Amino acid sequence: MAKIFAPEDLPHLSSTRDKRKRIDLINEDLQGTQAILGDMIVYPAENVGSAHYHRGAVEITYILRGSGTYNIE
């Protein structure tokens, strides 16, 4: 069964490589499962995320506000 958390009780992480902020929404510690991970990442204007991949995973991106360029290979 899913657990509900107040936003201030979720893990907030700051990147050491750029200015993005990450809030974990679903992970093993929060929901007790390794089957799915979910987080919210906030990129400030003019910020660039690093290229990366997750072996054996599907990545879904949903943009709430703003615009940008997303490269898929």
C-alpha positions in Angstrom: 0.0 0.0 0.0 1.3 3.5 -0.9 2.3 5.8 1.9 1.4 9.5 1.9 4.1 12.1 3.0 3.9 15.8 3.5 6.3 17.6 1.1 8.6 18.8 3.9 9.0 15.2 5.0 10.4 14.0 1.6 14.1 13.8 1.0 15.4 17.0 -0.7 18.7 16.8 -2.5 20.9 19.4 -4.1 23.2 18.5 -7.0 26.9 18.9 -6.6 27.3 19.2 -10.4 24.7 21.8 -11.3 21.9 23.9 -9.8 19.1 21.4 -10.0 17.1 20.3 -7.0 15.7 16.8 -6.5 12.8 15.6 -4.3 12.4 11.9 -4.0 8.8 10.8 -4.3 9.0 7.0 -4.7 12.0 4.9 -3.7 12.6 1.8 -1.6 13.0 3.7 1.7 9.8 5.7 1.2 7.5 3.1 -0.4 9.2 -0.2 0.4 9.7 -1.3 -3.3 12.5 -1.5 -5.8 10.0 -1.9 -8.7 9.7 1.8 -9.3 11.5 5.0 -8.6 10.1 8.5 -8.9 11.4 11.9 -8.3 10.8 15.6 -9.1 13.7 17.5 -10.5 13.7 21.3 -10.7 16.1 22.9 -13.2 16.6 26.6 -12.9 16.6 28.6 -16.1 19.7 28.3 -18.3 20.7 25.1 -16.5 21.9 22.0 -18.3 21.4 18.4 -17.0 24.2 15.8 -17.6 23.8 13.0 -20.1 22.9 9.7 -18.4 21.1 6.4 -18.7 19.5 3.8 -16.5 20.2 0.3 -17.6 17.1 -1.9 -17.8 14.8 1.0 -17.0 12.3 3.2 -18.7 12.6 6.9 -18.1 9.5 9.2 -18.3 9.8 13.0 -18.3 6.9 15.3 -17.7 7.5 19.0 -17.9 5.3 21.0 -15.7 6.4 24.5 -16.7 8.9 26.2 -19.0 10.7 24.8 -22.0 13.9 23.2 -23.1 15.7 20.7 -25.3 15.7 17.0 -24.5 18.0 14.7 -26.4 17.2 11.0 -26.8 19.6 8.5 -28.3 
